[in-house]
Amino acid sequence: MRTTKRRGRVFRVGTLVGAVVLDLLFFRPAGVTNIEPVVLPSGASWSLAIAAQERHNDDLLSREGVAGTAVAIGLDGRPAVKVYLTRPQVFGIPSSLDGFSVMTEVTGAFYALGDMPEDADYRTDNEPLDPKQSFPRPVPIGVSTGQVDVTAGTIGARVAKGEDVFALSNNHVYANKNLAKLGDRILQPGRVDGGSDADAIGTLHDFEPIRFCSPFPACPNNRIDAAIAATTRDDLANRTPRNGYGTPKSSTAKGRLGLKVQKYGRTTGHTMGQISGLNATMNVGFRDGTARFVGQIVISGRGFSAPGDSGSLIVTQGDDKDGLRPVGLLFAGSESTTLANPVDEVLKRFGITIDGGE
């Protein structure tokens, strides 16, 4: 995994984790390498663990220093509730909830990975091909992009609906957190990387609005941070640059604990990680406020993502029939941990499919 240099980071944020019952599997505890998922013998205990997590979410997330929760694997190999902390020594966290062990991990705060300062410089060490540059048309996926008023994020994938094709990324990359208008130009590269009106690869076609927290009512739930831009196959290819993973498959994979994944993004390029939490509810910090996301996938791996990687498609590792299957759409993270929308939720919302390989 490449190491990333991160400078000039100025972000605020809130808390984590929500509700999808995915195809959960056992895997060895955190800290053990070469984790191999194996089939969970019974789903009943997982349902109970999720119920315990959701029953106590409000209390846990109200505590100062708690960034969020998820379901994970305990040190004994059994289902557990995981609590993510913004700092060490957060007091009052119970050791168990409704018979399930509680694990804690200090991750720091979580934030949307497209909201970066104009002068931020997040570089990848020894990257032979810079995903921030302007590319000849058709441009690859996994490179710098953004709506005309957005700094920069990442093109996640080329997606299709009938004969029409679109570029997939986040709302906060293509729809400027609900502020953009349908038909606005989408650039490659993004504005912070030198993009201008002449670099348009498409126009904003549709987006799922982000509902931000306010005093009354309390934080509404969001399930995805996603948008699509109308484009053409002459403007957008369906594979990463040559130093990436290549062409994602059209068929998707469910998130599973222990599943090894990869992504290619604007800032950190090609990186590897592993799913370490599911059913996440997170209050994600944006420059303009906080939004609560539920049903998210948690990915561990320091250096897996950084600001500017928002919108990256997360796919399974491997070159066999199970490799390169889309799992999630990256949108937020902390210093050590990344959050993604389940990709099936995104595809269902827009009625699209990944325009990839078989």
Phi, psi and omega per residue, in radians:
M1 nan 2.388 -3.135
R2 -1.337 2.620 3.064
T3 -1.604 2.419 3.135
T4 -1.918 2.496 3.019
K5 -1.658 2.323 -3.091
R6 -2.242 2.101 -3.125
R7 -2.297 2.695 3.019
G8 1.184 0.451 -3.078
R9 -1.365 2.173 3.079
V10 -2.354 1.758 -3.091
F11 -2.472 2.658 3.006
R12 -2.043 2.741 3.125
V13 -2.850 3.082 -3.123
G14 -2.126 -2.058 -2.902
T15 -2.224 3.134 -2.978
L16 -2.332 2.512 2.493
V17 2.051 2.557 -2.950
G18 -2.672 -2.122 -2.857
A19 -2.566 1.644 2.824
V20 -2.410 2.240 3.048
V21 -1.583 1.691 -3.119
L22 -1.645 -3.139 -3.098
D23 -1.317 1.452 -3.002
L24 -1.348 2.438 -3.141
L25 -2.272 2.724 3.002
F26 -1.272 2.631 2.908
F27 -2.721 2.903 -3.061
R28 -1.235 2.742 -3.022
P29 -1.048 2.819 3.110
A30 -1.012 2.527 -3.139
G31 1.680 -0.240 3.099
V32 -1.685 2.239 -3.096
T33 -1.464 2.964 3.118
N34 0.952 0.798 3.131
I35 -1.212 2.254 3.107
E36 -2.036 2.049 3.117
P37 -1.117 2.486 3.008
V38 -2.295 2.727 -3.017
V39 -1.124 2.316 3.088
L40 -1.222 2.216 -3.076
P41 -1.155 -0.528 -3.117
S42 -2.543 2.342 3.137
G43 -1.522 -0.126 -3.051
A44 -1.089 -0.779 -3.104
S45 -1.164 -0.530 3.084
W46 -1.172 -0.735 3.109
S47 -1.058 -0.684 3.118
L48 -1.204 -0.659 3.115
A49 -1.137 -0.729 3.102
I50 -1.117 -0.724 3.112
A51 -1.083 -0.705 3.117
A52 -1.139 -0.755 3.115
Q53 -1.029 -0.862 -3.074
E54 -1.213 -0.568 3.132
R55 -1.127 -0.588 -3.048
H56 -1.857 0.069 -3.090
N57 -0.975 -0.875 -3.063
D58 -1.032 -0.740 3.126
D59 -1.143 -0.786 -3.118
L60 -1.132 -0.782 -3.078
L61 -1.264 -0.257 3.099
S62 -1.414 -0.182 -3.087
R63 -1.451 2.343 3.113
E64 -1.091 2.286 3.137
G65 1.683 -0.108 3.102
V66 -1.624 2.155 3.121
A67 -1.593 -0.383 3.103
G68 2.778 -2.970 -3.112
T69 -2.477 2.862 3.037
A70 -2.777 2.980 2.930
V71 -1.663 2.453 -3.061
A72 -2.615 -2.972 3.090
I73 -1.781 2.216 3.103
G74 -1.329 2.999 -3.140
L75 -1.111 -0.364 3.108
D76 -1.586 0.115 3.126
G77 1.408 0.137 -3.124
R78 -1.841 2.842 3.088
P79 -1.000 2.475 -3.123
A80 -2.517 2.870 3.007
V81 -1.737 2.222 -3.133
K82 -1.846 2.331 3.131
V83 -2.012 2.154 -3.128
Y84 -1.674 2.316 -3.033
L85 -2.003 2.545 3.088
T86 -1.433 -0.275 -3.101
R87 -2.758 2.841 3.075
P88 -1.230 2.899 3.010
Q89 1.000 0.925 2.961
V90 -1.589 2.114 -3.020
F91 -1.616 2.737 3.057
G92 1.553 0.135 3.100
I93 -1.437 2.136 -3.113
P94 -1.177 2.720 3.116
S95 -1.446 -0.310 3.097
S96 -2.675 2.742 3.104
L97 -2.371 2.043 3.097
D98 0.897 0.658 3.096
G99 1.554 -0.020 3.112
F100 -1.858 2.380 3.140
S101 -1.160 2.625 3.102
V102 -1.947 2.187 3.079
M103 -1.874 2.582 3.067
T104 -2.121 2.606 3.076
E105 -2.512 2.269 3.098
V106 -1.493 1.932 -3.125
T107 -1.957 -0.286 -2.934
G108 1.450 -3.129 -3.117
A109 -1.327 2.764 3.125
F110 -1.898 2.551 -3.094
Y111 -2.614 2.771 3.063
A112 -1.182 2.351 -3.021
L113 -1.617 0.531 3.009
G114 -2.168 -0.201 -3.127
D115 -1.552 1.501 -3.120
M116 -2.121 2.640 3.098
P117 -1.084 2.659 -3.141
E118 -1.020 -0.580 -3.076
D119 -1.690 0.175 -3.139
A120 -1.170 2.554 -3.136
D121 -2.336 1.689 3.123
Y122 -1.923 1.842 -3.036
R123 -1.921 2.744 3.054
T124 -1.784 2.262 3.132
D125 -1.134 2.288 2.981
N126 0.976 0.584 3.105
E127 -1.358 1.993 -3.052
P128 -1.237 -0.366 3.138
L129 -2.350 2.165 -2.981
D130 -1.531 2.000 3.135
P131 -1.174 -0.136 -3.134
K132 -1.532 -0.168 -3.068
Q133 -1.340 2.969 3.006
S134 -1.434 2.365 -3.114
F135 -1.958 2.576 3.028
P136 -1.069 2.620 3.104
R137 -1.399 2.447 -0.017
P138 -1.313 2.348 -3.086
V139 -1.327 2.630 3.088
P140 -1.328 2.901 2.983
I141 -1.437 2.851 3.111
G142 1.500 0.172 -3.068
V143 -2.064 3.046 -3.047
S144 -1.025 2.406 3.130
T145 -2.799 2.979 3.048
G146 2.922 2.740 2.974
Q147 -1.135 2.775 -2.978
V148 -1.012 -0.466 -3.112
D149 -1.763 0.072 -3.119
V150 -1.765 2.537 -3.138
T151 -1.065 -1.237 3.077
A152 -3.052 2.577 2.975
G153 -2.450 -2.600 -3.032
T154 -2.264 2.461 2.970
I155 -1.305 2.070 -3.099
G156 -1.368 -0.847 -3.067
A157 -2.893 2.821 2.896
R158 -1.584 2.249 -3.109
V159 -2.143 2.799 -3.044
A160 -2.324 2.611 3.009
K161 -2.458 1.778 -3.003
G162 1.138 -2.242 3.132
E163 -1.539 -0.152 -3.096
D164 -1.521 2.522 3.081
V165 -2.141 2.666 -3.064
F166 -2.460 2.754 2.955
A167 -1.656 2.342 -3.130
L168 -1.832 2.327 3.018
S169 -2.723 -2.813 3.133
N170 -1.553 2.777 2.953
N171 -0.970 -0.818 -3.041
H172 -1.272 -0.112 3.038
V173 -1.709 -0.773 -3.061
Y174 -1.769 -0.425 -3.106
A175 -2.011 0.109 3.038
N176 0.901 0.826 3.099
K177 0.959 0.872 3.065
N178 1.391 -0.054 -3.046
L179 -1.510 -0.305 -3.114
A180 -1.339 2.864 3.083
K181 -1.952 2.524 3.044
L182 -0.974 2.350 -3.077
G183 1.708 -0.180 3.083
D184 -1.057 2.556 -3.124
R185 -1.242 2.480 3.054
I186 -1.970 2.227 -2.982
L187 -1.823 2.709 2.895
Q188 -2.501 1.974 0.070
P189 -1.371 3.041 3.062
G190 -1.157 2.889 -3.033
R191 -0.995 -0.729 -3.101
V192 -1.167 -0.342 3.126
D193 -1.731 0.251 3.063
G194 1.767 0.070 -3.130
G195 -1.203 2.552 3.110
S196 -2.408 -3.139 -3.106
D197 -0.974 -0.538 -3.128
A198 -1.219 -0.216 -3.096
D199 -1.728 0.284 -3.108
A200 -1.125 2.389 3.044
I201 -1.990 -0.023 -3.131
G202 3.010 -2.975 -3.140
T203 -2.337 2.623 -3.140
L204 -1.072 2.194 -3.081
H205 -1.868 -0.722 -3.092
D206 -2.856 2.677 3.065
F207 -2.689 2.681 3.026
E208 -1.568 2.058 -3.117
P209 -1.047 2.485 3.009
I210 -1.584 2.231 3.119
R211 -1.755 1.998 -3.049
F212 -1.526 2.743 3.111
C213 -1.223 2.560 3.046
S214 -2.569 2.847 -3.106
P215 -0.990 -0.707 -3.140
F216 -2.438 2.103 -0.090
P217 -1.338 -3.092 3.094
A218 -1.194 -3.121 -3.044
C219 -0.984 2.095 3.012
P220 -1.300 2.774 -3.117
N221 -1.518 2.389 2.964
N222 -2.011 2.545 3.092
R223 -1.896 -0.490 -3.133
I224 -2.463 2.674 2.980
D225 -2.093 1.589 -2.951
A226 -2.600 2.665 3.092
A227 -2.725 2.747 3.080
I228 -2.256 2.579 3.120
A229 -2.094 2.299 3.092
A230 -1.171 2.302 -3.133
T231 -2.593 -2.921 3.101
T232 -2.362 2.865 3.079
R233 -1.207 -0.314 3.051
D234 -1.319 -0.432 -3.126
D235 -1.687 -0.487 -3.032
L236 -2.371 2.187 3.049
A237 -1.496 3.124 -3.113
N238 -2.056 0.350 3.125
R239 -2.327 2.810 3.115
T240 -1.324 2.982 2.949
P241 -1.007 2.953 -3.012
R242 -1.096 -0.376 3.127
N243 -1.646 0.297 3.109
G244 -1.864 -2.790 -3.084
Y245 -1.524 -0.188 3.104
G246 1.799 -2.352 -3.077
T247 -1.785 2.134 3.085
P248 -1.199 2.673 3.073
K249 -1.354 2.756 3.110
S250 -1.331 -0.538 3.140
S251 -1.427 2.369 -3.037
T252 -1.664 2.996 3.079
A253 -2.254 2.534 3.051
K254 -1.303 2.579 3.037
G255 -1.185 2.366 3.105
R256 -2.355 2.453 3.078
L257 -1.063 2.287 -3.117
G258 1.573 -0.142 -3.122
L259 -1.160 2.269 3.129
K260 -1.506 2.282 -3.039
V261 -2.299 2.968 3.120
Q262 -2.573 2.860 3.067
K263 -2.681 2.839 3.011
Y264 -2.236 2.159 -3.053
G265 -2.396 2.908 -3.053
R266 -0.973 -0.634 -2.998
T267 -1.745 -0.871 -3.041
T268 -1.778 0.001 3.087
G269 1.191 -2.360 -3.053
H270 -1.618 2.005 -3.104
T271 -2.340 2.810 -3.098
M272 -2.074 2.573 3.103
G273 -2.691 -2.993 -3.090
Q274 -2.583 2.386 3.120
I275 -1.221 2.169 -3.066
S276 -2.131 -0.121 3.130
G277 -2.724 2.581 3.124
L278 -2.361 2.894 3.133
N279 1.084 0.802 -3.013
A280 -1.546 2.403 3.005
T281 -2.042 2.102 -3.008
M282 -2.336 2.316 2.916
N283 -1.542 1.833 -3.019
V284 -1.660 2.302 -3.139
G285 -1.466 2.269 2.979
F286 -2.062 2.903 3.086
R287 -1.049 -0.558 -3.038
D288 -1.653 0.050 -3.125
G289 2.588 -2.866 -3.093
T290 -2.115 2.464 3.096
A291 -2.296 2.412 3.141
R292 -1.616 2.238 3.093
F293 -2.015 2.379 -3.140
V294 -2.102 2.763 3.080
G295 1.245 0.581 -3.028
Q296 -1.679 2.837 3.093
I297 -1.782 2.342 3.122
V298 -1.846 2.260 -3.117
I299 -2.129 2.247 3.120
S300 -1.738 2.654 3.138
G301 2.468 1.783 -3.141
R302 -1.084 2.308 -3.090
G303 1.529 0.026 3.133
F304 -1.141 -0.594 -3.122
S305 -2.639 2.849 3.109
A306 -2.707 2.922 3.096
P307 -0.903 2.341 -3.054
G308 1.808 -0.297 3.100
D309 -1.493 -0.067 3.125
S310 -0.951 2.328 -3.136
G311 1.749 -0.173 -3.135
S312 -1.088 2.469 3.035
L313 -1.461 2.283 3.102
I314 -1.772 2.189 -3.087
V315 -2.207 2.867 3.129
T316 -1.258 2.640 3.042
Q317 -1.361 2.835 3.049
G318 1.850 2.720 -3.141
D319 -1.868 0.065 -3.113
D320 -1.520 -2.905 -3.082
K321 -1.119 -0.395 -3.134
D322 -1.632 -0.077 -3.127
G323 -1.482 2.762 3.060
L324 1.124 0.400 3.087
R325 -1.558 2.211 -3.139
P326 -1.068 2.369 -3.125
V327 -2.079 -0.745 -3.038
G328 -2.661 2.930 3.060
L329 -2.024 1.959 -3.067
L330 -1.168 2.381 3.111
F331 -2.536 -0.309 -3.061
A332 -2.706 2.945 3.111
G333 3.130 -3.110 3.062
S334 -2.218 -2.896 3.136
E335 -1.064 -0.573 -3.001
S336 -2.155 -0.106 -2.950
T337 -2.401 2.534 -3.084
T338 -2.127 2.559 3.078
L339 -2.000 2.497 3.124
A340 -2.456 2.527 2.949
N341 -1.292 2.415 2.975
P342 -1.007 2.209 -3.004
V343 -1.105 -0.544 3.132
D344 -1.101 -0.587 3.085
E345 -1.116 -0.697 -3.126
V346 -1.173 -0.849 -3.110
L347 -1.090 -0.697 3.131
K348 -1.107 -0.724 -3.104
R349 -1.020 -0.713 -3.059
F350 -1.744 -0.068 -3.109
G351 1.138 0.710 -3.038
I352 -2.122 2.944 3.009
T353 -2.269 2.727 3.038
I354 -1.181 2.201 3.133
D355 -1.563 1.318 -3.033
G356 -2.222 -2.629 3.111
G357 -1.474 3.098 -3.135
E358 -1.344 nan nan
